[in-house]
Amino acid sequence: MQKQVIEFGGEPVGIVIPDENRLKFIAVKFHVIDLDEQRFDTPDDVRVAIRDLVRARHLAPSAHV
């Protein structure tokens, strides 16, 4: 497999590249930076991780100062 662009919500958010028999995610958008350089088995696994990350951030209580 070669590098592949990963989109979320119709926007490119990173790429995956083959690494150690898996896929390493390289984030290009700040809102997915927590997943940068993590390894996944499939591009769909990356998308699920992104979805879960975005959902968790959206549901997290915001701090009021």
Secondary structure, 3 states (H helix, E strand, C coil): CCCEEEEECCEEEEEEEEECCEEEEEECCHHHHHHCCCEECCHHHHHHHHHHHHHHHHHCCCCCC
